[in-house]
Amino acid sequence: MTAVARKQATVGQGPAMPNADYLLITAAVALLGLGLVMVASASLHRIGSAPFYYVNRHLIAIVLGLISAFVIMRIPVSLWQRSGGVLYVVGLVLLLLVLVPGLGREANGAVRWIPIGPFNLQSSEFIKVFMVIYIAGYLVRRQVEVTHSIWGFIKPMLLLGIACTLIMAQPDFGTTAVLLATALGMLFLGGVAVWQFAVLLGLVGSMLVVLVIVSPYRLQRVTAFLDPWADVQGSGYQLAQALIAFGRGEWFGVGLGNGIQKQFYLPEAHTDFLMAVIGEEFGLIGTLVVILLFAVIVWRGFRIGAVAEQMDQRFAAYVAQGLSLWIGLQAFINIGVNVGLLPTKGLTLPFMSYGGNSIIVACMVVAMLVRIDYELRNPAHAESGGPPWKAA
């Protein structure tokens, strides 16, 4: 076909649609890149003889995350749907293995990791993805029961309760809260009656309050969150130092690498309180840029879910909504803890904080969203297993 003929053939067809959501991918890559830079800034002073210890491990985690993303993007969504039950069982087994004496590794009073050579597997990170896939499949299989019967609502919550109980045994209150909130959000979007949702939400809230009251260290965290300056050298120390970091950053920050709080005062600056380092070195503007990038990811994820729902791909829609909700919730909680809006939780900032499992799972989440988007744009290739960049 000549160039003229090709031009005539395309008249009236409009511009070609892209094969992937590049805005979503760009936001995720930007967060990964900025996270690597900030982990380096927050940790280079920590190891005298090996200043790049955390940077190198974080970079390895990013590489493993990208490899995992490449694999995920080649797996058809239909295979995820068929594997929901198996993934749930695998997740429970991993949670149980953590609690086996001598097998799980303890750090800071918590047993959350399974040593595998030089790598530590944190099963609570992966159960989030597995649970989203399982609940999405359940909502498709039991749609009528979920919307018209309270038992259809209770059954997945019982299975979720088993997973949350195992996570709390580690203990990991933050992950439990995120997992519960994500599951409740998915069930609400799946059509659960509002009164059922309200009753269960009240029960879950009451249980969380009880867990806080009966545990001295959790109660201490809540009281410190309410007034960190009351015990600035004790329970309120972390939050007070984080607030000082944000205060020093003002509008534009003190400059990359020039932060002081990370060096002498702020604990866990490269993990849970990385956002405070960003606030000090890049100021309010840098903080808002990070929040904007997370907002883009959540927005594009829910947009993919909405398109899937319009095309009657309900499983894909629920997965996209669940993953987006989870990323948004965890980012909101981490940032909220850093700025003093929420009690201190041991939750990482997705895509950014130091932590191999968190980085790998975050990359997997974006890959799953990209895969769903690819199949929606190219329904004829849904079962091909091909990557998005080779769509016909």
MIKOL-65193 format. One record per residue (C-alpha): y, z, x; residue in one letter. Coordinates in steps of 0.001 Angstrom, whole numbers. Example, Ala and Ser with C-alpha at 12.3 -4.5 7.8 and 13.67 -1.06 7.14 Angstrom:
<kolros>
KOLRO        c2        c3        c1   residuo
KOLRO     -4500      7800     12300         a
KOLRO     -1060      7140     13670         s
</kolros>
This chain:
<kolros>
KOLRO        c2        c3        c1   residuo
KOLRO         0         0         0         m
KOLRO      3403      -959      1366         t
KOLRO      6249      1501      1724         a
KOLRO      8056       -91     -1234         v
KOLRO      4950       123     -3411         a
KOLRO      4458      3766     -2478         r
KOLRO      8060      4510     -3341         k
KOLRO      7709      2776     -6700         q
KOLRO      4493      4638     -7432         a
KOLRO      6181      7969     -6945         t
KOLRO      9276      7254     -9009         v
KOLRO      9588      9795    -11828         g
KOLRO      7030     12161    -10327         q
KOLRO      9633     14426     -8745         g
KOLRO      9238     16305     -5434         p
KOLRO      5755     17327     -4335         a
KOLRO      4819     20937     -4987         m
KOLRO      4141     23062     -1889         p
KOLRO       532     24064     -1292         n
KOLRO      1295     27765      -827         a
KOLRO      3898     30408     -1628         d
KOLRO      5777     30242      1667         y
KOLRO      8354     32786       541         l
KOLRO      5586     35374       158         l
KOLRO      4098     34465      3540         i
KOLRO      7497     34538      5251         t
KOLRO      8303     38014      3897         a
KOLRO      4927     39375      5045         a
KOLRO      5234     37823      8522         v
KOLRO      8782     39182      8833         a
KOLRO      7573     42703      8032         l
KOLRO      4692     42397     10510         l
KOLRO      7039     41186     13249         g
KOLRO      9674     43821     12583         l
KOLRO      6954     46473     12386         g
KOLRO      5658     45521     15838         l
KOLRO      9161     45735     17284         v
KOLRO      9837     49110     15663         m
KOLRO      6472     50594     16681         v
KOLRO      7345     49604     20240         a
KOLRO     10793     51164     19928         s
KOLRO      9368     54371     18435         a
KOLRO      6485     54834     20868         s
KOLRO      7353     53521     24340         l
KOLRO      8529     56980     25416         h
KOLRO      5400     58806     24176         r
KOLRO      2839     57924     26883         i
KOLRO      4206     58377     30392         g
KOLRO      1595     56415     32364         s
KOLRO       797     53924     29582         a
KOLRO      4009     53202     27649         p
KOLRO      2476     50207     25864         f
KOLRO      -576     52105     24556         y
KOLRO       500     52091     20902         y
KOLRO      2084     48646     21120         v
KOLRO     -1096     47064     22468         n
KOLRO     -3272     48706     19830         r
KOLRO      -831     47704     17098         h
KOLRO      -846     44121     18350         l
KOLRO     -4654     44097     18321         i
KOLRO     -4556     45351     14717         a
KOLRO     -2223     42490     13760         i
KOLRO     -4567     39952     15376         v
KOLRO     -7555     41451     13526         l
KOLRO     -5512     41421     10328         g
KOLRO     -4652     37727     10740         l
KOLRO     -8309     36897     11409         i
KOLRO     -9304     38834      8289         s
KOLRO     -6613     36990      6324         a
KOLRO     -7944     33642      7522         f
KOLRO    -11441     34577      6326         v
KOLRO    -10208     35912      2967         i
KOLRO     -8226     32753      2261         m
KOLRO    -11427     30716      2443         r
KOLRO    -13305     32802      -147         i
KOLRO    -13068     31558     -3763         p
KOLRO    -11641     34026     -6285         v
KOLRO    -14761     33618     -8420         s
KOLRO    -16821     35199     -5634         l
KOLRO    -14582     38264     -5665         w
KOLRO    -15143     38571     -9403         q
KOLRO    -18929     38435     -9018         r
KOLRO    -18852     40983     -6185         s
KOLRO    -16741     43687     -7859         g
KOLRO    -19606     46092     -8528         g
KOLRO    -21069     45649     -5040         v
KOLRO    -17694     46247     -3410         l
KOLRO    -17225     49434     -5423         y
KOLRO    -20606     50776     -4253         v
KOLRO    -19837     49790      -649         v
KOLRO    -16535     51647      -901         g
KOLRO    -18254     54803     -2164         l
KOLRO    -20818     54632       639         v
KOLRO    -18039     54380      3220         l
KOLRO    -16263     57359      1658         l
KOLRO    -19497     59365      1779         l
KOLRO    -20164     58444      5409         l
KOLRO    -16797     59911      6402         v
KOLRO    -17937     63299      5071         l
KOLRO    -21258     63313      6971         v
KOLRO    -21064     66093      9602         p
KOLRO    -20857     64627     13082         g
KOLRO    -20087     61130     11825         l
KOLRO    -16540     61403     10479         g
KOLRO    -13747     61933     13002         r
KOLRO    -11230     64713     12427         e
KOLRO     -7521     64547     13242         a
KOLRO     -4731     66902     12146         n
KOLRO     -7109     68819      9870         g
KOLRO     -8334     65724      7992         a
KOLRO    -11624     63838      8284         v
KOLRO    -10777     60257      7340         r
KOLRO    -12218     57991     10036         w
KOLRO    -15593     56606     11086         i
KOLRO    -15683     55806     14825         p
KOLRO    -17026     52303     15519         i
KOLRO    -16737     51802     19262         g
KOLRO    -13025     51667     20143         p
KOLRO    -12107     51184     16469         f
KOLRO    -11800     53900     13808         n
KOLRO    -12642     52731     10279         l
KOLRO    -10571     54423      7547         q
KOLRO    -12600     53838      4395         s
KOLRO     -9856     55100      2059         s
KOLRO     -7742     52047      2963         e
KOLRO    -10429     49571      1959         f
KOLRO    -11410     51358     -1266         i
KOLRO     -7961     50452     -2613         k
KOLRO     -8754     46739     -2434         v
KOLRO    -12310     47228     -3704         f
KOLRO    -11084     49296     -6654         m
KOLRO     -8474     46704     -7641         v
KOLRO    -11131     43977     -7648         i
KOLRO    -13568     46107     -9651         y
KOLRO    -11026     47133    -12293         i
KOLRO     -9806     43535    -12612         a
KOLRO    -13362     42406    -13306         g
KOLRO    -13896     45260    -15756         y
KOLRO    -10764     44337    -17704         l
KOLRO    -12054     40781    -18057         v
KOLRO    -15571     41801    -19082         r
KOLRO    -14500     44581    -21470         r
KOLRO    -11171     43325    -22745         q
KOLRO    -11891     44052    -26422         v
KOLRO    -13402     47465    -25650         e
KOLRO    -10465     48421    -23441         v
KOLRO     -7857     47536    -26051         t
KOLRO     -9664     48945    -29114         h
KOLRO    -11806     51843    -27889         s
KOLRO    -10926     54963    -25969         i
KOLRO    -14362     54831    -24334         w
KOLRO    -13466     51469    -22830         g
KOLRO    -10533     53221    -21181         f
KOLRO    -12459     56301    -20062         i
KOLRO    -15358     54508    -18327         k
KOLRO    -13381     52988    -15449         p
KOLRO    -11475     56244    -15066         m
KOLRO    -14770     58098    -14544         l
KOLRO    -15717     55698    -11754         l
KOLRO    -12230     55998    -10320         l
KOLRO    -12561     59791    -10505         g
KOLRO    -15658     59680     -8292         i
KOLRO    -13780     57720     -5631         a
KOLRO    -10742     59992     -5860         c
KOLRO    -12914     63104     -5540         t
KOLRO    -14412     61772     -2312         l
KOLRO    -10953     60906      -983         i
KOLRO     -9647     64379     -1848         m
KOLRO    -12571     65887        67         a
KOLRO    -11189     64366      3283         q
KOLRO     -8478     65496      2175         p
KOLRO     -6025     62662      1427         d
KOLRO     -3706     63542     -1450         f
KOLRO     -1346     60598      -859         g
KOLRO     -4021     57906     -1068         t
KOLRO     -5450     59559     -4174         t
KOLRO     -2070     59451     -5891         a
KOLRO     -1515     55780     -4986         v
KOLRO     -5010     54776     -6109         l
KOLRO     -4662     56601     -9435         l
KOLRO     -1216     55144    -10099         a
KOLRO     -2402     51621     -9272         t
KOLRO     -5449     51896    -11535         a
KOLRO     -3399     53318    -14410         l
KOLRO      -879     50530    -13993         g
KOLRO     -3608     47886    -14106         m
KOLRO     -5151     49414    -17226         l
KOLRO     -1755     49537    -18894         f
KOLRO     -1165     45868    -18064         l
KOLRO     -4699     45162    -19300         g
KOLRO     -3797     46275    -22822         g
KOLRO     -4768     49949    -23053         v
KOLRO     -3201     51643    -26079         a
KOLRO        -4     53461    -25169         v
KOLRO     -1158     56800    -26633         w
KOLRO     -4359     56735    -24564         q
KOLRO     -2354     55907    -21487         f
KOLRO       121     58719    -22198         a
KOLRO     -2633     61314    -22762         v
KOLRO     -4467     60414    -19566         l
KOLRO     -1238     60248    -17608         l
KOLRO      -467     63774    -18808         g
KOLRO     -3931     64996    -17796         l
KOLRO     -3730     63354    -14372         v
KOLRO      -250     64774    -13860         g
KOLRO     -1481     68237    -14777         s
KOLRO     -4385     67937    -12345         m
KOLRO     -2051     66885     -9538         l
KOLRO       216     69842    -10280         v
KOLRO     -2783     72189    -10147         v
KOLRO     -3885     70683     -6829         l
KOLRO      -422     71326     -5433         v
KOLRO      -278     74916     -6701         i
KOLRO     -3731     75970     -5462         v
KOLRO     -3212     74475     -2001         s
KOLRO      -714     76445       130         p
KOLRO       120     73563      2474         y
KOLRO       804     71161      -421         r
KOLRO      2965     73755     -2163         l
KOLRO      4830     74242      1092         q
KOLRO      5488     70497      1294         r
KOLRO      6898     70440     -2230         v
KOLRO      9189     73401     -1628         t
KOLRO     10342     71846      1662         a
KOLRO     11101     68589      -156         f
KOLRO     13291     70424     -2676         l
KOLRO     15374     72098        45         d
KOLRO     14434     71080      3608         p
KOLRO     17428     72944      5060         w
KOLRO     16100     76284      3820         a
KOLRO     13487     76245      6611         d
KOLRO     14748     73558      8935         v
KOLRO     12642     74798     11856         q
KOLRO      9495     75166      9748         g
KOLRO      8268     73390      6633         s
KOLRO     11457     71323      6268         g
KOLRO     11524     70133      9869         y
KOLRO     10185     66589      9410         q
KOLRO     12390     65722      6460         l
KOLRO     15467     67282      8035         a
KOLRO     15008     65217     11207         q
KOLRO     14456     62062      9155         a
KOLRO     17663     62672      7213         l
KOLRO     19545     63222     10462         i
KOLRO     18186     59873     11702         a
KOLRO     19468     58067      8620         f
KOLRO     22802     59838      8970         g
KOLRO     23199     58775     12591         r
KOLRO     22473     55150     11646         g
KOLRO     25417     54895      9241         e
KOLRO     26039     51257      8191         w
KOLRO     24740     49179     11121         f
KOLRO     22742     51633     13225         g
KOLRO     22976     52736     16844         v
KOLRO     21123     49665     18105         g
KOLRO     17504     48774     18806         l
KOLRO     15954     51258     21207         g
KOLRO     18961     53590     21175         n
KOLRO     17637     56062     18622         g
KOLRO     17434     59698     19706         i
KOLRO     15483     61293     16861         q
KOLRO     12271     59431     17751         k
KOLRO     12373     60714     21312         q
KOLRO     12754     64448     20914         f
KOLRO     12789     65510     17277         y
KOLRO     11086     63280     14682         l
KOLRO      7280     63768     14464         p
KOLRO      5078     60757     13655         e
KOLRO      7997     58409     14280         a
KOLRO      5700     55416     14831         h
KOLRO      3598     56031     11698         t
KOLRO      4710     57914      8580         d
KOLRO      8402     58127      9543         f
KOLRO      8927     54660     10985         l
KOLRO     11492     53953      8247         m
KOLRO     13682     56761      9586         a
KOLRO     13677     55069     12996         v
KOLRO     14708     51806     11330         i
KOLRO     17481     53649      9499         g
KOLRO     18805     55161     12719         e
KOLRO     18667     52003     14824         e
KOLRO     19613     49405     12184         f
KOLRO     21532     51541      9701         g
KOLRO     21791     51083      5968         l
KOLRO     21842     47292      6312         i
KOLRO     18525     47231      8194         g
KOLRO     16974     49614      5690         t
KOLRO     18050     47418      2775         l
KOLRO     16630     44317      4498         v
KOLRO     13221     46005      4759         v
KOLRO     13366     47053      1104         i
KOLRO     14343     43490       151         l
KOLRO     11341     42060      2013         l
KOLRO      9008     44415       150         f
KOLRO     10700     43477     -3118         a
KOLRO     10065     39796     -2360         v
KOLRO      6346     40432     -1781         i
KOLRO      6002     42444     -4996         v
KOLRO      8023     39883     -6965         w
KOLRO      6008     36925     -5694         r
KOLRO      2754     38800     -6319         g
KOLRO      3660     39528     -9927         f
KOLRO      4894     35955    -10303         r
KOLRO      1490     34683     -9160         i
KOLRO      -123     37054    -11648         g
KOLRO      2092     35753    -14463         a
KOLRO      1202     32136    -13689         v
KOLRO     -2494     33049    -13581         a
KOLRO     -2195     34694    -16987         e
KOLRO      -479     31617    -18410         q
KOLRO     -3385     29511    -17130         m
KOLRO     -5882     31949    -18694         d
KOLRO     -7139     33081    -15278         q
KOLRO     -7173     36729    -16285         r
KOLRO     -9199     38079    -13371         f
KOLRO     -6846     36434    -10871         a
KOLRO     -3888     37753    -12857         a
KOLRO     -5151     41351    -12808         y
KOLRO     -5960     41199     -9083         v
KOLRO     -2514     39821     -8227         a
KOLRO      -819     42437    -10396         q
KOLRO     -2941     45274     -9011         g
KOLRO     -2388     44343     -5369         l
KOLRO      1357     43887     -5903         s
KOLRO      1581     47194     -7726         l
KOLRO      -275     48979     -4948         w
KOLRO      1893     47529     -2136         i
KOLRO      5040     48333     -4090         g
KOLRO      3934     51897     -4866         l
KOLRO      2902     52714     -1311         q
KOLRO      6108     51273       144         a
KOLRO      8154     53173     -2452         f
KOLRO      6386     56457     -1682         i
KOLRO      6700     56068      2098         n
KOLRO     10394     55180      1910         i
KOLRO     10957     57883      -711         g
KOLRO      9420     60475      1616         v
KOLRO     11598     59294      4510         n
KOLRO     14846     59593      2546         v
KOLRO     13902     62855       802         g
KOLRO     13244     61537     -2698         l
KOLRO      9573     62573     -2644         l
KOLRO      7460     65318     -1026         p
KOLRO      6001     64557      2393         t
KOLRO      2817     62444      2215         k
KOLRO       649     61024      4983         g
KOLRO      1069     57422      3845         l
KOLRO      1878     54521      6132         t
KOLRO      4505     51887      5451         l
KOLRO      2504     48713      4646         p
KOLRO      2702     45902      7233         f
KOLRO      4821     48048      9563         m
KOLRO      3534     51520     10471         s
KOLRO      1155     52032     13368         y
KOLRO     -2418     52141     12087         g
KOLRO     -5074     49466     12466         g
KOLRO     -6731     49873      9079         n
KOLRO     -3426     49789      7209         s
KOLRO     -2323     46589      8982         i
KOLRO     -5659     44843      8411         i
KOLRO     -5739     45714      4709         v
KOLRO     -2100     44644      4233         a
KOLRO     -2908     41246      5768         c
KOLRO     -5941     40969      3483         m
KOLRO     -3753     41661       443         v
KOLRO     -1355     38837      1290         v
KOLRO     -4293     36511      1977         a
KOLRO     -5758     37308     -1448         m
KOLRO     -2443     36566     -3132         l
KOLRO     -2164     33301     -1208         v
KOLRO     -5716     32360     -2185         r
KOLRO     -5036     33019     -5876         i
KOLRO     -1843     30985     -5655         d
KOLRO     -3719     28141     -3936         y
KOLRO     -6351     27959     -6682         e
KOLRO     -3666     27970     -9377         l
KOLRO     -1881     25075     -7697         r
KOLRO     -5141     23223     -7005         n
KOLRO     -7637     24115     -9755         p
KOLRO     -9925     21236     -8784         a
KOLRO    -10483     22890     -5389         h
KOLRO    -11027     26443     -6660         a
KOLRO    -14667     26559     -5576         e
KOLRO    -14286     24570     -2377         s
KOLRO    -13553     27514      -138         g
KOLRO    -11001     25431      1728         g
KOLRO     -7794     26972      3097         p
KOLRO     -4481     26529      1242         p
KOLRO     -2951     24328      3948         w
KOLRO     -5596     21627      3322         k
KOLRO     -5138     21288      -442         a
KOLRO     -5375     17767     -1705         a
</kolros>
